Amino acid sequence: MTRSPRALLAATALAGLLATAPAFAAPTAEAVVETYADIAHAMYADSLAAARDLRGAVDALLESPSDATLAAAREAWLAARVPYQQTEGLRFGNALVDEWEGKVNAWPLDEGLIDYVDTDGYGEESDENPLYTANVIANETIRVGRETIDAATIDIDLLQALHEADGVEANVSTGYHAIEFLLWGQDLNGTDAGAGERPASDFATGDDCTNGHCARRRDYLVAATDLLISDLEEMVAAWEDGGAARADIVGKGAEGGLATILTGLGSLSYGELAGERMKLGLLLHDPEEEHDCFSDNTHNSHYYNQVGMQALWGGRYERPDGTMVTGASLADYATAQAPEAAQAVSAAMEEAHARLAVMKQRADDGIEAYDQMLAMGNAEGNAVIEAGVEGLVAQARALEALVAGLGLAITVEGSDSLDDPTLVR
């Protein structure tokens, strides 16, 4: 077949363009860090917006306590968890974030510090925690060591004073899980089906109040939600241009910035998520060792941790409104520097995501909640969690290999449940 002169000219021009087209330009480490900070800012901004939506739902609940308004407040809390859980890959390497995180996401908590509990299952005292059943909602003074705290007014200052009171980490008075407990109440179902079942009337006024002290319970819910918003505002500001968190990672230089990113991804993958949040509960078969234990939302918490890590790796974060924050990615940088190791990380991340998606789908389909999957004797449910653990461990190992391939050095958080299960009791 003979080509026309016009076709030959077009082919020649195309060949010339291809010959002179620049090769793939790998991003600089500085550009990767900039994208990382932009995504961090967007994640926390979305978490803040969702917390403000939660505050509106709380207002509606307190204005007219009912099954419908309580359900709407619970849905707002669940929605607020989605962007926040994606931020957790920002921890560990970023000291400012890790030191702050306990104010908003500390767990597990001894809920008897906050409100009434079913002592048949919970107990009446703890050797480790003198405030195990302090019940600040029912008591206007709280004894902490030698100090007596005036709790007549439940406000932000009181909640901050009680957080980790007496040096006990389980004294969690603030953050998502304190709010979760107030909205759901205790999950008394063990490894059977069902989440917490707090009645809306616990927030009623006058004679409609159930379980006493409803006015103080309302005050606690408002104060905890307002404090969550304030704490998230602090972190949004920290990642803005000129903010402390952004300045810190940029100030570490190219290698230091990359090491920080990889420390966060490796530590969340291994010690925190695979270890403390998943393997530990599996070893103990304990429903109290699930992250969102009052709401039975743990499958989503774990899943969105992974989604967030993939966003930080790939430089692509999808916001709740469907828009994207994108930029120079660690994946592209690593591909240019250590292609085989980078490919292994991407493959491990996809595999871990797929395994956690199976866990999420199992819960979403109503087959069983995460705490049921943990139950002793539930071979199928246990296997689903174990598969997720193994996927996350493989992801951490791939990240460690990449660190070596890039000539960097990091320390990944460990976990007794993975490193020496004989220490777990």
N, C-alpha and C positions, 0 to 999 in steps of 0.2 A: 504494500500500500504506500503510495507517494503522499507525503505531507505537503500541505499548501505552504507557500512562503510565509503566510501569517502565522500558521501553526508552528513552523520552524522558528520564527522570530520569538514567539511566546515561550517556546520550550527553551530557547537559548537564554532568554531573559530570566526565566525561572531558575535555570541551572546557575546563572551568575549570582542570583540572590542567595541561593542555597550555599554557594561556595563562599560568599562573603558574610553570611549570617553569623553573628557571634555565637560561640558555644554557650551552653548553660552557665549562667553566672551564679555561682554559689553565694549565698548571703554572708555578710560578715558576722562575726560573733556579736559585735555591738548592735547590729540590726536585729539579731535574734533576741537579745536582751530587751530591746525596745518593744518588740512585738509582745514578748512575755509580759512586760509591765502594762502594756495597753490592754491585754486580755485580762490581767489581774484587776485592773481598774473597772473594766466592763462587768466582770463577774461580781465584784462587790457592789457595784452600782445596781445591778439587777437584784442582788440579795436585799439591798436597802429598799428598792421599790416594792419588792414582794413583802417585806416586813411592814411597810407602810400600808399596804393592802390588808395585811393581817390586822393591823391596828383598826382599820375601818370595820372589819368583820367583828372584832372584839367590841367596838362601840355598839354595833347592831345587836349583838348578843346581850349586852348589858342593858340596852334600851328596852329590849323585849325578849327575855329569856324563854326559849322554846326549843323543841327538838330541831326545828328548821334553822334557827339562827345559830344553834350550837353546831349543827352539821356544817353550816357555811363557814363558821370560824375554824372548824377542823380542816375543811378543804383548803382554806387560805393558809393554814399552817403547813399542810402537805405541799402546797404550791411553793411556799417560801423555802422549803428544803431543797428544791431542785437546783436553783442557781447556787445556793450556798454550798451544797455538797461538792459541787464542781470546783470550789476554791481550794480544797484541801491538799491538792498537789503543790500549793504555794507554801505549805508549812515546812518545818524542819530546816531547810536551807536558809530561810528568811527568819532570823531571830525575832524581829519585830512582830511578825505574824504569829509565830509559834508561842511567844509570850502572851499575846493578846487572845489567842484562840480559846483558851480556857474560860474566858468570860462569856462566850456565846455558845460553845459546843461541848462543854465538859460533861462527861458521863463515866461510869454509871453514877447515879445519885441516890442518896438515902432520902426518899421522898417524905419520910416521916418528919423531917426537918420543916417541911413546908405546910403540910395539911394532914388531915386525918388519914389513917391507914387501917386496913384489916389486919389486926395484930395476930390473928390465927395463923396466917401465912408469913407475915412480915416479922412478927416478933415484937417484943416490948422494949428490948434494950440490946445494945451491942458493946462488947468489950473494947472495940476499936473506936467507937464514936459516941461520946456522951450526949450528943444532940440528935441521936438516932430517931427519937420520937418527940422532939422539942415542939413541933407543931406551932410555928409562929403565927399562923392564921387564928389559932384558938387562944393564944397567950400574948398578953401585952408587955410582958417582960421575959427575957431569955437570958439564962445564965450561961456564960461562956468562960470556962475556967474560973478565975477569981472575979471576973467582970460581970456586971449585970447590964444587959443592953435594954434600953427603953424601946419597946416595939409597939407602943401605943398607936403610932402613926406608921402605916405601911407605905413606904415610898422608895424611891430609887436609892437614897442614902442607906436605908435599912437593908435592902437587898444586897448592896455592895458590902456592907459590914458583915453580913452573914455568910458571904460566899467563901467557901473553904475555911469557915470559922474553926478555931481551935487547931488549925493546921491539918484538918482532915479533908482530903481531896473529895470525898463523897458528899461533903456538905455543899451541894450545888444549889444555889439559890437564884441563879440568873441564867439567862440564855434560852435557847430553843427547847431544851429538855425540861426545864422548869415550866415553861409555857405548855409544853406537850402534856405534862402531868396534870396541870390545871384543867386542860380541855378534855382529856380522856379519863383521868383517874387511873388507879392501879389496874393492870391487866392481871386478873386473878385466875386466869384460865390455864396457867402452866403451859404445857405443850399441847393442850386441847385448842380447838378453834375459838377465836374471839379475841378482841382487843379490850381496852378499858371501856367502862360503861358509866362514867360519871353522868348524873342527870343534869339537865339544864336548870332544874330548880335549885341546884347548888349555887346559882348566881341570882336567884330571885330575891325580891325584897319583901319585907313584912312577913305575914303568916305563910306565904308560899315557900319560904326558904327551907331547904332540907339540909341536914347534917350540920346546922349551926354556923354562925359567924359569916353569913353570906356577904355582908358589907365588906368585911376584911378580905374575903376571897376575891371579891370584885376589885378591891384596891390592889391586891397582889397581882392579879392578871394585868391590870392597866400598867402598874409600875414595871413589871417584867417586860412587857411589850415595848414600852417607851424606852427602857434601858437597852433593849436589843437594837432598836432604831438608832439610839445615840452611839452605841458601840460600832455599828456598821457605818455610820457617818464618819467616825474616826478612821476606819480602814479605807473607805473610799478616798478620803483626803490624803491618806498616806501614799496612795498610788497615783494621785494626780501629778501633773508636771510640777516639779519642785517639792513633792511630798517626800516624807522621810523614807518610806519603803522603796520608792523608785530611786531616790538618790543613793540609798545604801547599795542596791544591787549594781547600779551603774558605776558607783565608786569602787567596786571590787575589780574593775577592769574586765577584759575579755575572758580570760581563763577563769577568774573568780566568779563572773556572772554565769558562765556555762556550768561550772561546778555547783553553784547554788541551785540552778534549775534541775540538774540531774540528781542532786541530793534529795530534793523534794519528791521527785518522781520515784526514786528508788526506795526511799524510806516509807512513803505511803503504800507502795506496792507490797513491800515485804513486812517490816515490823508492825506497822499500824493496821493495815487492812487485812492482809493475809494472816497475820499473827494475832494481834490483840482483838480485832473485831470479828474474826471468823474462826480461826483454828482453835482459839481458847474456848469459845463457846461449844465447839464441836467436841473437844476433849472432855469437857465437863458435862455436856448434854444439858446445859443450864439456860433456860429461857431468859434469865436475868442478864445474860451476857449477849443480848442483842442491842444494837445501837439505839434504835427508836422503839423501845420496849413497850411503851404505853399505847402507841398507835398502831403497832404491827406494820410499820413502814420501813423496816430495816432493809428489805430487798431493794427498795428504791435508793436508800442512802448508799449502799455498797455499789450499786450500778452507776449512780451519778458520780461517785468518786472516780470510777474508771473513765467515764465520759469526759470528766474534767482533765484527767491526765492525758488523754488522747488529744484534747484541745490544746494543751500546753506543748505537747510534742509536735503536733502538726501545724501549729500557728493558725488554727481555725476554731473560733468559738461561736457557736450559734446561740443567739440571745433568745429570750422567751417570745419575742415578737417575730422571730424568724430571720431577722437580719444577722449578718455575719461580721465579726471582727477578725480580720486576717492580716497577715504580714509575713515577714521573713521568719522561717521556722527552724527550730532545732533539727527537725527531720531532714530538711534540705541541707543545712550546714553539715550535719553528720554524714549524709550521703556523699558529699563532696570529699570529706576527709577520711572516712572509714566506711566505704560503701557496704561491705558485707555485714559489718556489725550493725549499721543503721538499718539495713534490710531485716536483720534478725529482730531488732527492737520493734519495727513496724509489724512484723508477722506475729510476734508475741503479744503485742497490744491488741491486735485483731482477735487473736485466740482467747485472750483473757476477757475481752468484751463479749465475745460469743458465749463463753461459759457463764458469765454473770447475767447475760440476757436470758439464758435458760432458767436461771434462778428467779429472775424478775418475772418472767412469763408464767412460771409455775404459781407464783403468788397472785399475779394479776388475774390469772384464769380461775382462781378460787380453789385450786387443787389443795394447797396448804400454805399457810403463812410461814415466814422464816423461823419463828420459834418452834413451829411444828416440825420443820425440817431438822432441827437440832435434836429432836427427841431420841433418847436411847431406844434402840431396836428398830428405828425407822431407817432401814438400810438404803432405801431409794432417796429419801430426803437428805440423809447424811452424805450420800455420794454426790449429790448436786452441789452441796457446799464444799466438799473436798475437792471437787473438780475446779471450782472457783479459786480455792486456795492454791492449788497446783498451778493454775494458769497465771496467777499473780506472782508466785515465786519464780516461775520461768521468765516472766516479764522483768522482775528485779534482776535476775541473773543476766539477761540480755542487756539491760542497762549498765550493769557492772562491766560487762565485756566491752561495751561501747566506751565507757569511761577510760578503760585501759587503751583502747584504740585511738582515743583522742589525746592521750598523754596527760590525762588529768588524774586527780586523786580526790576521792570523797569518802565519807563514812556513812554507811546506810544503817538506819535504826534496826535493831534486832528485836527478838521476842522469844521469851522462854518457850512459848508454845511451839515454836518452830525449831529453835536452837537446842533446847534441852527439855523435852516434854516431861521428863521425870520430876522437874521442879514444879509442875502445875498441880495444884490441889484444889 
